[in-house]
Amino acid sequence: MAGTDPATEAFVAHRSLLFTVAYEMLGSAADAEDVLQETWLRWVGVDLDTVQSPRAFLVRITTRLALTRLRTLGRRKETYVGPWLPEPLLTTPDVAEDVELAESVSMAMMLVLETLAPTERAVFVLREVFDVEYDDIADAVDKTPAAVRQIAHRARAHVAARRPRGTPSAAEARGALDAFRQAVDTGDLQGLLDILAPDVVLLGDGGGIVQAVRVPVVGADKVAAVLAMGLSRMAEASLLPAQVNGYPALVLQFDGEVDTVLALRIDDGLVTGLYAVRNPEKLSHMQQETALRR
């Protein structure tokens, strides 16, 4: 990058990584972008002669800022209307090719990360997704390396008890999505019941701005009934496949405008989770692909 100063070069080189760290910690692309702006402002004031690893230094700044914002987000979520779902991202094809990265940003895993305490979430993300050394994580979260190891062990156990039962192959995910879409397109209630797991859960996020289910809907019969009520509305829209958070998903559009992002959790070939994001404030990152990196 001719004519660019070293600080800018380093930041640009690691920007997608830093965004991914912030997004996995926050579940909000808008807040992740704000964190990146703050990271840049801190970074340009650093004496680069004192920095051994720009990547590690930038990750540390981003993590600290994201932790502060995560605690603020927690207070916001307490007054959020209805279920809170992560902000969906239209992701680039290479995200799906990195199986571990795709799983870590999937809607299902992001919801699991929501159940961790802020520091646990930071430690888990940095260690398990980005393979950051314990000493560097300790610097980022202001803990001793020994404490970080304990937190990491506790967070791994917590996530293991709640994470998806297995990561579906791309073909399996597409197959389940195609079957679900076909059932919805044709109004085939039995087809819906065939692809939904008995304990499937439907969550909707309208943010109090647009209509969405306010409480989780559990069970194939109940979820199919809710979906059936919306079939006439869907018939007037375009139901398009897309790569969302590293996995196949469906995007409902009216007159070319995104109305709903429907992400699916697939276990053993069946849909076990349906996540319908309708809050218009969370749909801005569906206009263009977002690059995520490890």
C-alpha positions, 0 to 999 in steps of 0.5 A: 500500500504505497504512500500509506503510513505503517499504522494505517497499513497494520489496521487495514490488514487486520480490520476484518479480524478485528471486526470478527472479534468484536462481532463475536463478542457483541452479536451486533455488527453496528456495535462492532463497527463502533468498536473498530472506530474506537480501536482506530482512534486508540491505535493511531496514538500508539508508539509503534516502536513499542509494539512487538505484534500489531495483531496482538496489540490491536486484538487487545484494544478491540477486546477491551473496548468490546468488553466495555460495550458488552456490559452496556449492551447487557443493560440495553437487552434488559429492556428489549421488547421480545427475544433479542437475536444477533444481527445477521450478516450476509457473509462471503463464501469463504466463511462457509469454507472455514468450518470452525469460523462458520460454526462460531458465527452461526446464529445458533452458536451466537445465541450460546455465547449470549449465555456466557458472562462478558469475560467468559465470552471474551476468553472463549472467543479469543482462545477457541476461535482465534487461538490467542495465547493465554498470556495475551488474553490475560493482558486483554481481560486484565486477569492472570494467565492462571485465571484465564485458563480457569475461565476458559475451562469453565466457558468451554464446559458451558458452551459444550453443554449448549452448542449444536449437537453436530456441525451439518455439512454444507450439503446437509444444510442446503438439503434441509433448507431446500426442503423447508423452503419447498414446504413454505413455498407450496404451503405443504403443512405435512412437508413442514412437519417432516423437516421440523424436529419435534423439539424445534424452537422458533424465535422472532426479533422485531425489537418492538418496531415490527410484529414478531413472536414475543415468546419462544414457540416450541414444538413442531406442531406449534411452530408449523401452525405459526408458519402456516399463519404467515404463508399467505403473506409469504406468497406475496414476497420473494423467499430467497436463499442466502449465506447468512453467518456462514450458513444457508438461510432464507431472506424474505423480501418485499419489492426488493427490500429485506423484511425478514432474515430466517436462519436455521439450526440443523441437527441430524438433518432436521430443523431444530431452531428457527431464528427470524430477525425482523427488526429493521435496525438489524438488517442493514448488513444484509445489503452487501457481503461482510468479510470475516477472518480469523 
